[in-house]
Amino acid sequence: MSSASPFRSPMEAAPSSIDLQSLTRPLQFIAFWLAILTPLAYPPLLLGGLDSQTFLIFVGVVALNVFGLLAGRGYGDPA
């Protein structure tokens, strides 16, 4: 009889988690800085007045800011 387990060992599972981390860190970095920089667009948009087109742009900037806050959360945490 063979004593080989049908389940993967933790060492075999490690490369896929490292590959996933190598993809998420750059995306988290971009989202973090998106959350930092998008509020800089608020004052010019609000001071110029919110007509229908500017209001849609403002809502889009707020949506980008919320996305950046959620996706960039935990960027500076140790891995």
C-alpha positions in Angstrom: 0.0 0.0 0.0 1.1 3.5 -0.7 1.2 6.0 2.2 0.9 9.0 -0.2 -1.8 11.4 0.8 -4.3 12.6 -1.8 -4.2 16.1 -0.2 -1.6 18.6 -1.0 1.1 19.4 1.6 1.4 22.9 3.0 4.7 23.3 1.1 2.9 22.6 -2.2 0.2 25.1 -1.5 2.7 27.9 -0.7 3.6 28.9 -4.3 0.0 29.7 -5.2 -0.4 32.0 -2.2 2.9 33.7 -3.1 1.7 34.2 -6.6 -1.6 35.7 -5.4 0.3 38.0 -3.0 2.5 39.1 -5.8 -0.6 40.2 -7.7 -2.5 41.8 -4.9 0.4 44.0 -3.5 0.7 46.2 -6.6 -3.1 46.5 -6.9 -3.3 47.4 -3.2 -0.5 50.0 -3.7 -2.4 51.6 -6.6 -5.7 51.6 -4.6 -4.0 53.1 -1.6 -2.7 56.0 -3.5 -5.9 56.4 -5.4 -7.6 56.8 -2.0 -5.0 59.4 -1.0 -5.1 61.5 -4.2 -8.8 61.5 -5.3 -9.9 63.9 -2.5 -7.6 66.5 -4.1 -10.2 66.8 -6.9 -13.1 67.7 -4.5 -12.3 71.4 -4.0 -12.1 72.4 -7.7 -15.2 70.4 -8.5 -17.2 71.9 -5.7 -15.9 75.5 -6.1 -16.8 75.4 -9.8 -20.4 74.6 -9.1 -22.2 71.3 -9.6 -24.1 71.4 -12.8 -25.3 68.0 -14.2 -22.1 67.1 -15.9 -19.9 68.2 -13.0 -22.1 66.4 -10.6 -21.6 63.1 -12.5 -17.8 63.7 -12.5 -18.0 64.4 -8.7 -19.9 61.2 -8.1 -17.4 59.3 -10.1 -14.5 60.8 -8.1 -16.3 59.9 -4.9 -16.8 56.3 -6.1 -13.1 56.0 -7.0 -12.2 57.3 -3.6 -14.5 54.7 -1.9 -13.0 52.0 -4.1 -9.5 53.1 -3.2 -10.3 53.1 0.5 -11.7 49.6 0.4 -9.2 48.0 -2.0 -6.2 49.7 -0.5 -7.1 48.9 3.1 -4.2 47.1 4.8 -1.5 48.2 2.3 1.0 49.2 4.9 0.4 46.2 7.2 3.2 43.7 7.4 2.7 40.7 5.2 
